[in-house]
Amino acid sequence: DTAFWPGDDDVDWIGLDLFNYGTLAEGGGWLDFETLLRLQHDVFRRYGKPMIVAEVGSSDFGGDKLDWYRDMFRVFHGPSWPAVRAVVLFDNPSGATSTGLPVDWALSTLPGGMETIRRAFPRNTEKTP
């Protein structure tokens, strides 16, 4: 909503928080990463500012958490989201929903999680001047 927009001179980046609560969400279900991104991106793109996904995470309630992250990395390797310039994983194994239900947002402790991250960001072996 524009009621809280301080103006172009005061905003350099727009931060998005994207969490897939899965079936923990009241009346909700599993949402893939691109759907979550589109819901917020479409609201804020009118401001023409670069975006950072400042927090992103998925529960494992209602779907395959590792596949959700793999899909997220696949989405960012494509050309569809040029305004999104950075992503921060919310890698917290002891989170909670707004109603206090425990939720594990961690990717690094998930079997295959670190390998998923390594594959998404292969090391650059080229030497740069």
C-alpha positions as CSV (number, residue, x, y, z in Angstrom):
1,D,0.0,0.0,0.0
2,T,1.3,3.5,-0.8
3,A,0.2,4.9,2.6
4,F,3.6,3.7,4.0
5,W,5.8,4.5,0.9
6,P,8.2,7.3,2.0
7,G,9.1,8.2,-1.5
8,D,11.6,7.3,-4.2
9,D,14.3,9.5,-2.7
10,D,14.2,7.5,0.6
11,V,14.1,4.0,-0.8
12,D,17.0,2.2,-2.5
13,W,15.9,-1.4,-2.3
14,I,12.6,-3.3,-1.6
15,G,12.9,-6.3,0.7
16,L,10.6,-9.3,0.4
17,D,9.9,-12.0,2.9
18,L,8.8,-15.2,1.3
19,F,7.7,-18.2,3.4
20,N,5.9,-21.4,2.4
21,Y,4.0,-22.5,5.5
22,G,2.5,-25.3,3.6
23,T,-0.5,-26.9,5.4
24,L,0.5,-25.1,8.6
25,A,-1.1,-22.0,7.1
26,E,-4.7,-21.4,8.2
27,G,-6.8,-22.4,5.2
28,G,-3.7,-22.6,3.1
29,G,-1.7,-25.2,1.4
30,W,1.6,-25.8,-0.3
31,L,2.8,-22.8,-2.4
32,D,5.8,-23.1,-4.8
33,F,8.5,-20.4,-4.6
34,E,7.6,-18.7,-7.9
35,T,4.0,-18.3,-6.8
36,L,5.1,-16.6,-3.5
37,L,7.5,-14.4,-5.4
38,R,5.0,-13.3,-8.0
39,L,2.4,-12.4,-5.3
40,Q,4.8,-9.8,-3.7
41,H,6.8,-8.9,-6.8
42,D,3.7,-7.8,-8.7
43,V,2.7,-5.5,-5.8
44,F,6.1,-3.7,-5.6
45,R,7.4,-3.7,-9.1
46,R,5.6,-0.4,-9.9
47,Y,8.2,1.4,-7.8
48,G,11.0,0.4,-10.1
49,K,13.4,-0.4,-7.4
50,P,15.8,-3.4,-7.1
51,M,14.5,-6.1,-4.8
52,I,16.1,-8.4,-2.3
53,V,14.4,-11.5,-1.0
54,A,15.5,-10.7,2.5
55,E,14.2,-13.9,4.1
56,V,13.1,-17.1,2.3
57,G,12.1,-20.4,3.7
58,S,9.9,-23.4,3.4
59,S,8.3,-25.8,5.9
60,D,8.0,-29.5,5.1
61,F,4.3,-29.6,5.8
62,G,2.3,-30.6,2.7
63,G,5.2,-31.1,0.2
64,D,8.8,-31.8,-0.4
65,K,10.9,-29.1,1.2
66,L,14.1,-30.0,-0.7
67,D,12.3,-29.9,-4.0
68,W,10.9,-26.5,-3.1
69,Y,14.4,-25.1,-2.6
70,R,15.7,-26.8,-5.8
71,D,12.8,-25.1,-7.6
72,M,13.7,-21.7,-6.0
73,F,17.3,-22.0,-7.2
74,R,16.1,-23.0,-10.7
75,V,13.8,-19.9,-10.8
76,F,16.7,-17.6,-10.1
77,H,18.9,-19.1,-12.8
78,G,16.3,-18.0,-15.4
79,P,15.7,-14.6,-16.8
80,S,12.2,-14.0,-15.4
81,W,13.1,-11.9,-12.3
82,P,15.6,-9.2,-13.2
83,A,14.5,-6.9,-10.4
84,V,15.4,-9.5,-7.8
85,R,19.1,-9.1,-7.2
86,A,19.8,-10.9,-3.9
87,V,18.4,-13.7,-1.8
88,V,19.0,-14.5,1.9
89,L,18.1,-18.0,3.1
90,F,16.3,-18.1,6.5
91,D,18.1,-21.2,7.7
92,N,16.5,-21.5,11.1
93,P,15.7,-25.0,12.5
94,S,13.7,-23.7,15.4
95,G,11.2,-21.2,14.0
96,A,7.5,-20.8,14.8
97,T,4.4,-19.7,13.0
98,S,2.5,-16.5,14.1
99,T,0.3,-18.8,16.1
100,G,3.2,-20.5,17.9
101,L,3.3,-23.7,16.0
102,P,6.9,-25.0,15.6
103,V,8.4,-25.0,12.1
104,D,11.8,-25.9,10.8
105,W,12.9,-23.5,8.2
106,A,16.4,-24.9,7.8
107,L,17.8,-26.1,4.5
108,S,21.4,-26.7,5.7
109,T,20.4,-29.5,8.2
110,L,18.1,-31.2,5.7
111,P,19.6,-34.4,4.1
112,G,20.9,-33.2,0.7
113,G,20.4,-29.6,1.7
114,M,24.0,-28.5,1.5
115,E,24.5,-30.3,-1.8
116,T,21.5,-28.5,-3.2
117,I,23.2,-25.2,-2.3
118,R,26.5,-26.2,-3.7
119,R,24.9,-27.3,-7.0
120,A,23.0,-24.0,-7.2
121,F,26.1,-22.0,-6.8
122,P,29.1,-23.8,-8.4
123,R,32.5,-22.4,-7.6
124,N,34.0,-20.1,-10.2
125,T,37.3,-21.6,-11.0
126,E,38.3,-18.8,-13.4
127,K,41.0,-16.5,-12.3
128,T,40.1,-12.8,-12.6
129,P,42.6,-10.0,-12.8
